[in-house]
Amino acid sequence: MKKRVLWIPAGILMALAMPGFNLHFFVWIGFAFFLRSLDRGEERLSVSVLLRNTFKGLGFGLIFFGISLYWFLPTFAHYVPEVLQSFPPFMGVIVFILLILVEALFYGLFAFVYTLFQRRIAHHPVFFCLFAGLLLFVTEWLRGIGPMGFPGYRFSDGLVNMGGLSQIAAFGGTETLVVLIGVVNAAFYQLVSTRPSYAPIKRPRVLAAVLLLSLYAIDSIAQIALPPVYLENGETRSIAGMQTMVSSEKKYSFSETEFIEEFADSLQLLASARGKPDFIAFPEAHFMYDILWRSRTAEALEKFSAEKDVVFVVPHLAQMSEEEFYNAVRIVTPESGVSETFYGKRHLNPFVETLPFEKIFGMFGFIKFSNYFTPGPVAQTFEIGGKRYAFPVCFESFYSEVFEDFLNQKAEAFLVLTNDAWFTSSIALEQHFAQVRFRALETGKWVGQVSNNGITGVSDPFGRVVARIPAFERDLGVFLIGFSDHTRPLTFLDYRPLCLSGYGIAFLLLAAIALTAKRKTEKPQGS
């Protein structure tokens, strides 16, 4: 295959490495094909070369995100228009194209910068690998910042099932995994390249195979070295998550009576549960109105809580005024009833829950699912059974900084409450649930997820899935989680800004060295 089109299989391979596709081996070699496609050989740097490679990067990104997020297309082109009746299906197709185009632009940026520096660093293998890895980090960091930034679907997601190597995230976050993936792909590209400048490397393809086998050997050894899930004298608690299987159609059409009846019906699953949990958590927006101000609902929930002698964690839409809405979580206790205190989702989804740059993107207001929300004022945690829990909402599981804020509020365990009923693809559910495992690694705490159609389950602080309910089944999952401090005295989130700044500074230093070295090689002799 001609190298000029290698960005096409590169995008396909990297997409297949993502959770749900279960081909994570490709994460170590797929990006190398992309680097190979950007190789300009002996061709001089020019505007046409820069543009050509930038468009290759854009094409790579479109293929990668188009495949990784394929499930987004039927959601916005069929399911959402059918339920909300707010826009025609073809507008959903346009939204999907714009989504992957915006995300793909960052790989166009990667290709642009890489092309500028390629000739300056190509003859220094270690320097080249570090530069490629750090440039990939900068690309992903830029993709995740700002009101429209989204740090999801990074290459690091492909390592979620490599339980040994993924432990690196405990000390350097998923950002360090991104750097590692970039470095390994750059090394693989160099080793299998047929360019004369790499001729001094003895048996390069054998060395490439050894490199890949070493990664899997390290992964296996690291997994064996992990401590047991539960310590002999460790403190544990029993918690529960209700996988309700309530469709979006029902949520947007239910009357208050039907919401209460559905809630009562789901509690019948408690009869077959093993033991009584400290609380039962429900999926995001389980009630499409404020349960505190609907007296009938509040009284029913308080009655159910008292009868079952269990705390409910109830997500709902809270309304403080005609224009102030929150994607909220309250608790209902047998002693105090519905709490006045609530957690309001703080990191809102662009266009769906909030409208960034309204003067520019006002035309996309039709995408909102209900009302635009106000970000929650504080990372509110709740004390239940003597332990302090945090309940991030939906895609907040992708944001490390959200969990950092909860840790500052003394959170001891996390349970993400999400509404994934919009997604009918099991791959979408796997990709979302993978974030629970990474946040567990970064926080050093137990992190779980409750979703109405899956995946509901929990991960220990080492990113191991301890228990989960099969997707697309109505069930109550009762999970035993631990609170022993047998993980790490210091977690990645304790020094995250320092770590990310360090990577950024390292990249700038490498870029400066490359520029300086270039000037020296071009300096005329005898001057």
N, C-alpha and C positions, 0 to 999 in steps of 0.2 A: 504494500500500500504506500502511495506517495506521501511523504511527510507533510505536505501542504494540507492534507485533509485529516491528519491524525487527531485533530481537535474533536472530530465527530465521535470516534470510538472512545476517546478520553472522557467526553461528557457522559456517554452511556455507561462506561465502566464505573465512574465515580458515583453516578446515580444508583447503580445496582449495589454499591457498597453500603448504602444507607439502611437503617433499621427497617425491617419488614421484608426487604428483598433477600436478606440473609446471604449475601455474597461479599462479606467484609474484606476478603483477601484483596479485592481490587483496589481498596483504598491505598495500598502500598505501591501500586504500579500504574494506576489509571492516570494520575496527574503527570507522570513521566511522559506519556504519549502527548499530552498537551504541550509540555516543555519542548519536546522534539519538534512539534509542529511550528513552534516559534523560532526555531534555529534558522538563522539567515545565512549560515555558512560563510562564504567569503564575500557575500553581497554587502556593499557599503550601506551605512545607516542613511536613510533618507526619509522624507515625509511620506512617500508611498509605502515604504517598508513599515513605518510606524502605523500608518492607517490600516494596512493589510493585517498586521498582527493584532491591532486593537480590535478589528472586526472578528478575527479568529477567537479572541477572548470573549467577545460578546456572544459569538455563536456557541462556544463551549458552555457559557453560562446559561444560555437559553435551553440547550439540550439537557444540561444537568438539572436545572430547576423544573423544566418541562416534564421530565420523567419523575423526579423526586416528588413533585407536587401535582402529579397528574390527577389525583383524587380531588383536587380543588376545583377542577373544571366541571364535573357533574354537580358538585355542590352549588356553585354559583350560576351555572347555566341551566340547571333544572330544579334542584330541590329548594333552594332559597326563593327563587321567583315563584315557585308553586305555592310555598307556604305564606310568604309575605305579600305577594301580589303587588309589589312596589316597583318592579322593573321587568322588562321582557327578557327572555333567555339570551338573546344575542348580546345584551349588555353584560351578562355574566361572562360570556366568552371574551369580550373586550377587557373586562376587569382581570381575568386570568392572564391574558397576554400582557397587559400593563404590569401586573405583579411580577411575572418572571422576567420581563424586560428590565424593570428597575433593579431587581436583584442581579441580573446578568451584567449590568453596567459595571459592577465592581470588578468582575473578571476581565472586562475590557480594560479597566484601569490597571489591573495587574499586568496584563500583556503589554501595555504601553510602557510602564516603568521598567519591566523586565527587558524589553527590547532596547531601551536606552542604555542599560547597564550590561547587557549580555556579553559584549565583546571585551569589556573591561575586567570581567570576573571569570570568564570561561576557562582560562588556563590555570586557575588556582582552585583545585577540586574542593577543598574544605571550605574555603571562602565562598565559593559558588553555592554549595549546599546550604550554608548558614544564611546567605543572602536570600535564597529562594524561600527557605522556611520562614524567615522574618518578614519578607515581603507578603507572603501568604497570610501571616498574622495581621499585618497592617491592613490588608484588604478586608479580612473578616471583621476586624475592629471597626473600620469605617462603615461597614455594612450594618453594624449593630447600634450606631449612635444616632442621636437626634430624634425628633418626634415621629419620624417615619422609619427609624432604624429597627431592624429585626435580627437578632443573633442566632436564629434557628437554622437548622439544616446545614450546619457546618460539616466539614469533612470529618471532624472529630466524632460525630454521631456514629460513624461507621465502626468505631472501636468499642461501642457500648457492650458488646458481647465478648470482648477480650478482657476478661475480668482481672487479669494480672497487669497488663500494660495500662489499662484504664486507671489504675491506682495513681498514676502520675497526676491525674486531675485533682487528687487530694492535696497536692502540694503546689501545683501550678495551674489549676483550672483547665477547662477544655481548651483554653488558648495555647497551653503548652503542648497539648496533643496535636493541635493544628500545626504548630512549629515542627514537631516531630514528623508528622506526615509529609510536610513540605520538604524537610531535610532528606528523608528516606527516598521520596520520589525523585528528588534532584540527584541523589547518589545513584539510584537505579538508572536514571537517564544517562548519567555519565558512564556508568559501567557497560551498558549495552550499546553505547554510541559507537559508530564505526569511524568517527572523525580521527584523523591522524594525530591530533593534539593529545589524544588519550592513549596512544599506542604504548607508552611506557608501562601502563598498568598490565601486569601479568595475569593471564586467564581472567579477563574482566567478567565474563558471563558466569563463571564458576563463583567468583567473588560475589556477584549479584545474588546468586542462589543461596550462598552462605549467609549473606545479609538478611534475606527474608526468613530463612530457617532459624536464624538466631533470634529474630523478633518473636517467633512462635515458641521457641525454647524458653526465652525469658518470661513470656506470658504464662506458660505452664508452671514454671518454677515459682513465680510470684503468687499464682493462685493457690498452690500447695502451701505456701508460707502464711496465708491469711489465717487469722484466729477464727475460732468457732463463732457461729452466729449468736448464740446465747452463752454467756459465761455461767459457770456453775452457781455462783452466788449473786448473779446480776439481778438488778431490779427490772421488772417487766410490768407492762400494763396491757389490758385487752381493749382494743378499739374496733369499731365496725364501720363499714361503708356500704351504703345501699345502692346497688346497681339497678335502677328502677325500670329501664327500658321504656321510658315515656318519650314518645316521639315529639319532634318540634311542632308537627301539626296540632297535636293535642295541647301542647303548652300555649300555643297562640290562639286556641279556641276554647279552652276550659273556662267554665264559670267558677266562682269561688266555691260553690258546693262540690263541684267535680274535683277541684284541687284537694279539698279536705278529704273527700272519699278516697281518692287515689292514695293519699298519704296514709290513711287508716288501713287501707288494703295492703300496702307494702309492709306495715308493721306485723302482719301475720307471719312473715318470714322469721321473726324473732323467736317464735315458738320452737323452731327446729335448730336454732343456733346453739353452738357449744358454749355454755356459760353466758353470763351477763357482761356485756362490754361496759366500759366507763362512759362511752357515748356512741351514738350512731350519727354518722355524717351523711348528708345527702348531696347530690350533684348540684352544680352551679345553676342559679336561677330556678330552683325547684318550684318556687312560687313567683309568678310574674307580677307581683304587687307587694306592697309593704305589709309584712305580717304583723307589725306592731300596731299599725293604725286600723287594721281590719279586725274589729273586736271579735267577730265570729271566728275567724281563723285563729287569732291569738288564744281565745278561750279553748278551742278544740285542741290546739297543740299543747297547751298547759295541762289539759285533762289527760291527753295521751301520755305525756311525760310523767305525770303523777301515777297513773295506772301501771305503767311499765317500769316505773322507778328507774328511769334512764334519762340521760341528757341527750338532747337533739342538737345537732349542728345544722342550721337551716339557711342555705343560700336563698336570696330573694332580691327583688328590686326595691330598694329603699327610696322614699321620696321625702325630701325635706321642705320643698316648696314647688311651685309650678314649673320651675326651671332647674331644680337641683335634684338630680337622680344619682343613685349609687348602685353599682353591682355589688351587693352587700352580703355579709354573713352575720347572723346573730345566733346565739345559743338559747335554748329553752331548757330550764332546769325544773325538777320537781319542787324545789323550794322557792325559787324566785320568779318562775315563769319566763316570759320572753324578755330578753335583756334589752335595755335601752342602748347600751353600748354595742356598736357594730364595727366590723371591718369592712371598709370600702375598697374595692380593687383600685390599686394605685397606678399600675402600668396598663393603660387602656389600649385596646387594639385600634390602630389607625383606620379611619373610615367606617368601621363597624360600630365602635363605641365612642369615638371622638373624631373630630374633623380637623386635621392639622392644616395650617395655612389656608384658612377658610376663603380668603379672597382669590386664591389660586385654584383650590380644589373644591370650591363650593358646588360645582356641577356633579360631584360624586356623592352628594348627600343622600341619594336614593339607596345607598348600600346599607345604611344603618338598620340594625335588627329590631330595635324598639325605640329607645330614646338615647340621645347622647348623654354620656355619664360625666360626672364630676370625679376627678381623682380623689381617692380617700385621703384624709388629712394625716393619718398616722398608721404605722404598721402595727395595728391592734392585735394583741394576742389574748388568749382566754385561758384561765386556770380551771382545769377540770380534773377532779380526783387527785389534787395535790401536784399536778404537773401542768406546765405551761405549753400550750399548743398554738401553732400558727396555721392559718388556712388560706394560702395563696389561691387565687382564682384563675382558672383556665390557662392562657398562654403566659401567665406570670412565671410558670415553671421554666420558661426559657431564659429568664433574666436572673443572673447571679446576684445582682445588686438588690433585688427584691428580698431575697433570702438573707442577705447581709443586714438589711434594715430590721428584719424580724429577729435575727440573732442579737442585735443591739437592744431589742425589747425582751431579751431573756428567753426566747423560744427554745424549748427542749426537744420538740418533734414537730414535723410538718405533715400536713395532709392537703394536697392540691385538690380543689373541688372544680370540676370542669363539666361542660356540656358538649360532648362530642357526638351528639345525636345527628348533627348536620353531616357527619362523615359516615359513609357506608362501607368504606374500604378498611380492611384490617391493617393495611400498611400505614394508613394515616394514624390509626390508634397506636400502633407500635412506635411510630416516630414520636408521638406525643409522650407516651409512657417512658421512653428512653431518657427524657429530661429529668424525670424523678430520680433515676439512678445517678446521673451526673451531679445533681444538686445534693444528693446524699453524700457523695464523695467530697464535694466542696465544703459542706457544712460539718461533716463528721457526725451527723444526726440521722435518725430514722426519718425517711421521707416516703409518703404514700400518695396515692391518687384515688379519687372517687369519681367515676364517670357514669352517666346514665346508661350508656351502651357499651362501656369498656374503654380502656382497661382499668379495672379496679384492683389495686394490689399495693404491696409495700416493699421497700428496699431497705436493707440494713446500711450502716454507715460506710460499708465497703462496696456499695453499688450492686450487691447481690439481691436478686429478686427472691424474697423469702416465701411469699404467697401471693397469688393473684386469682381472680375469678375469670373464667373464659369470657371472651367478648361476645356480645349479642345474646346474653342470657340474663334473665331476671333473677337476682340472687342477693343475699346479704352475706358479705364477707366479714368474718370476725378474725382479726389479726393480733398476734402477740408481738409487741414491740419492746425494745430494751432501752434502758436509760443509763447503762453503765458507762463510765468514762474510760473505756478501754481502747479508744481509737487514737486520738492525737490531742496533745495539750494545745497545739496551735494548728489552725486550719487555714486553707488558702484564702478564705474570705477575710481573715485577720490582716492580711497584707496584700490584698488584691490590687489596690491602686499602685503600690510600689512595684509589684510584679509586672503589671501591664506597662507602667512607665519604663521599667527596665528593658522590656522588649522593644519599645518604641525608640529608646535612646540607642540601644544596640544596633537597630536597623539604620538609624541616622549616621552612626559612627562608621558602619560598614559602607554606606553610600559615600560618605566623605572620603574614606580611604580609597575607594574605587576611583573616585574622581581625581584625587591627588595622584594616584598611581598612573592614571591615564595621561595626565599632564606630563609626568616625568618621562614616560616612554615616547612621547611625541616631541620632546625637547630636542632641537637640532644639535648635532655633535659639534664640539668645538666652541660652543657658546659659553 
